[in-house]
Amino acid sequence: MWSYFFGGYGGGSHDGTSSSVPEMDASSGILAIAVVLAALALVWEVKRRRRARS
């Protein structure tokens, strides 16, 4: 199991065939960062409102 996480970065897989990892372009990276920031902002706002009520 651990070889799946730590051993497969060189392009090989368990059965000896090569595996490829899809590349991430800049627009996908920016979109992913925007999603994470939006989630953090939502959590921050919910916590802020809960503190204001109590």
C-alpha positions as CSV (number, residue, x, y, z in Angstrom):
1,M,0.0,0.0,0.0
2,W,2.7,2.5,0.9
3,S,4.5,1.9,-2.3
4,Y,1.5,3.4,-4.1
5,F,2.1,6.7,-2.3
6,F,5.9,6.8,-2.1
7,G,7.1,4.5,-4.9
8,G,5.2,5.6,-8.0
9,Y,6.6,9.1,-8.6
10,G,9.1,7.9,-11.2
11,G,6.5,7.1,-13.8
12,G,6.3,3.4,-13.1
13,S,3.4,1.5,-11.7
14,H,3.0,-1.9,-9.8
15,D,2.8,-4.0,-12.9
16,G,5.8,-2.6,-14.6
17,T,3.9,-0.4,-17.1
18,S,4.4,3.3,-17.3
19,S,1.7,5.6,-15.9
20,S,1.2,9.3,-16.6
21,V,-0.1,12.0,-14.3
22,P,-2.2,14.7,-16.0
23,E,-0.5,18.1,-15.9
24,M,-2.2,21.1,-14.4
25,D,-2.3,24.3,-16.5
26,A,-2.3,27.8,-15.0
27,S,-6.0,28.4,-15.3
28,S,-6.8,25.2,-13.4
29,G,-4.3,26.1,-10.7
30,I,-5.8,29.5,-10.3
31,L,-9.3,28.0,-10.1
32,A,-8.2,25.5,-7.5
33,I,-6.6,28.3,-5.4
34,A,-9.8,30.4,-5.7
35,V,-11.9,27.5,-4.5
36,V,-9.7,27.0,-1.4
37,L,-9.7,30.7,-0.7
38,A,-13.5,30.9,-1.0
39,A,-13.9,28.0,1.4
40,L,-11.5,29.6,3.9
41,A,-13.4,32.9,3.6
42,L,-16.7,31.1,4.2
43,V,-15.4,29.4,7.3
44,W,-14.0,32.6,8.6
45,E,-17.3,34.4,8.1
46,V,-19.3,31.7,9.8
47,K,-17.0,31.8,12.8
48,R,-17.1,35.6,12.9
49,R,-20.9,35.6,13.0
50,R,-21.0,33.0,15.7
51,R,-18.7,35.1,17.9
52,A,-20.8,38.2,17.3
53,R,-24.0,36.4,18.4
54,S,-22.6,35.2,21.7
